[in-house]
């Protein structure tokens, strides 16, 4: 979330070929748009981000075609804001930039040069990494919206934007993009309170632009909803158009979209959300739209609607395909029943009214789709609000009239289409070229909740979050994520009436409500280029749509939580503050689990990998950066101490025996996993070396999945035919300690010995006891002290540039050695989704012809069914009985050695 930050972070931009190589402070090079921006005195948010060029200098190689420019004085928080001000709700979309400081890393520079990673694909203006936030307010409480904008200084470019403001002495000309009727109605109020002008954008333009962006950028944005079941739909952006966008607000507008910027309003109806709310208020005396929806949850429309069965004596009218339960006439029973309005239950009236309007909208929408030959119909607008029965009714209508040929689809961000489109109307907003693999959605505590209740500002800093968790814990309230802002029991910003907690309030149709998180824009992420078919690739192996499966894994995570909290607190010194952080994390993660148990699709499509990543994100949110840091260090040291003896033993073997021993060693060492309850129990029974030796002794073939002989033939060949070595192998490593030191490093050494380049692929961020790319060079450096093969390869791969290692002979003749390199994978989870990997991993993959995925997270929980363009070896010991039964029909501690040749 955008917040105050101290100091500045260097910003990088591109300079095009032919530009001067140095930009002096205050100087405006000829033809430089960048310099023009810096000297522009008009503070207009509709232009690109304002940049502080003072002290600008080229970073890295001056000969590079599009060199990176370092801006040391650029503020680390640049924001843009756009609004959609409707009659009922105000939707905000704002961008905050907050990136880590650049590190002068010689190893990474050397690696990028070797892999050919450059800045040549950058745009001529900055694509800022950062976060896209979504917030809602009730229009009747617009003052709270204005207070929120002012508190974060979004109208001036972001909180603590000293560099920005230093260039702009006055904000008299500040402009914010806005759409909706309120952009006209409240323009004077924004000028008076914030000193900004609202630049009005056309509503239809914004709706379409927002929808097109979501289809392109969010992988699981669209979903169907039938009989209470959500199913996410993968939209191929190349096959998206044409589609019908049905926006259900007070009235209904139907837009035929033929492409980017190509659309026309083809129809509409005045019977929409306003009709439902207006008639509902007159007939039931409800005070709010959400109250009316809640009433419908308890209604029975058969008490008011005339059904086909009422006409035909309880029988179907099968000749024309009408069941007895089909509504023949909405409110039809009121004609002949001798009752007054007060004799009917408000709940039944609300449901009958909801069905009448939804069915009609669904029918008119389908008829327009039929008119233009369109199969995709997307529904949005405040009328839907994530309400299950509304979506079901629209879906039934479209399905019925199309005879199953067309489907009604809905959007997770449906309420923010207009605001997103307004945001994208900023000149060079930087989102046009972003793709789904560059956006990561996260769900911090306090992210706005969409559907039913309206959320105002998200929770702010860590102290505020901890205080919230403690208040809930003191009241023994079972919270469900996300947590609101308001003090308990009061009306808060954005319209909270009471906390969103069980026992305190009935959430409107909780079974259907969807959450919208914070979109993290990460321009450096790419799709893994060696996937056989990225469009059909599904990382998750475990299907959590099975409720029993979901319940089992939730139980596993819940049972592991106390031990994880203990280690998290210990990792921060065991202080009182650390204990408060630990308790807050436990409450927060438990709230997420309860939310997902209630509605598995609340955060989008759910897989086991998403659950495990959510746990790691929750830890980081409460500033537990590396929970297993000391454990990893201790296990690395113990393993490195016995590595020389292991290498000596391996070198004494024949080629055939050594290869088998190496694969056995990887499988045996993979037993060390702090994410496994069975493994944690083992840790209490022996030392790391004792457990490793025990595991090695139990390695007996055949394994449960055993393709070793096929792999051996590819590596060693036969007496008559020796195959060429692989050119480059990517080794996706798993745990610290014995797993990496006694398992994967010896295997990497063997591949290097055979002339194969080796790239060790490790996590960018810590997760459990997994080794990280930051830690690997030091581990390799220690191992290289005892092995010339590793030493020469590590030198050739640039790993020993900064390592604390003494090279005895100082020889430089290793330039011909095949290199050993380390790259980060772009994630911080025990699993890996190859839709989103780091740019350096994607670059390393381009010349790779062998992939080795090791460990339960990367080879079983995810990617067990993945297919690649090159040879792939998947190695893991199964440390969970249920997973063993479901995946390989085996038992705990069974081993998987799955080899899949290219093609």
Secondary structure, 3 states (H helix, E strand, C coil): CCCCCCCECCEEEECCCCCCCCCCCCCCCCCCHHHHHHHCCCCCCCCCCCCCCCCCEEECCCCCCCCEEEECCCECCCEEEEEEECCCEEEEEEEECCCCCCCCCHHHHHHHHHHCCCCCCCCCCCCCCEEEEEEEEEHHHHHHHHHHHHHHCHHHCCCCCHHHHHHCCCCCCCEEEEECCHHHHCHHHHHHHHCCEEEECCHHHHHHHHHHHHHHHCCCCEEEEECCEEEEECCCHHHCCCEEEEEECCCEEEEEEEECCEEEEEEEECCCHHHHHHHHHHHHCCCCHHHHHHHHHCCCHHHCCEEHHHHCCCCCEHHHCECCCCEEECCHHHCCCCCCHHHCCHHHHHHHHHHHHHHHHHHHHHHHHHHHCCCEEEEECCCCCCCHHHHHHHHHHHHHHHCCCCEEEEECCHHHHHHHHHHHCCCCCCCCCCCHHHEEEECCCCCCEECCCCCCCCCCCHHHHHHHHHHHHHCCCCECCCCCCCCCCCCCCCCCCCCCECCCCCCCCCCCCEECCEEEECCCEECCCCECCCCCCCCECCCCCCHHHHHHHHHHHHHHHHHHHHHHHHHCCCCHHHHHHHHHHHHHHHHHHHHHHHCCCCCCCCCHHHHHHHHHHHHHHCCCCCCCHHHHHHHHHHHHHHHHHHHHHHHCCCHHHHHHHHHHHHHHHCCCCCCCHHHHHHHCCCCHHHHHHHHHHCCCCCCCEECHHHHHHHHHCCCCCCCCCCCEEEEECCECCHHHHHHHHHHHHHHHHCCCEEEEEEECCCCCCECEHHHHHHHHHHHHCCCHHHHHHHHHCCCCCCCCCCCCCCCCHHHHCCCEEEEECCCCCCCCCCCCEEHHHHHHHCCCCEEEEECHHHHHHECCCCCECCEEEEEEECCCHHHHHHHHCCCCCCEEEEEECCC
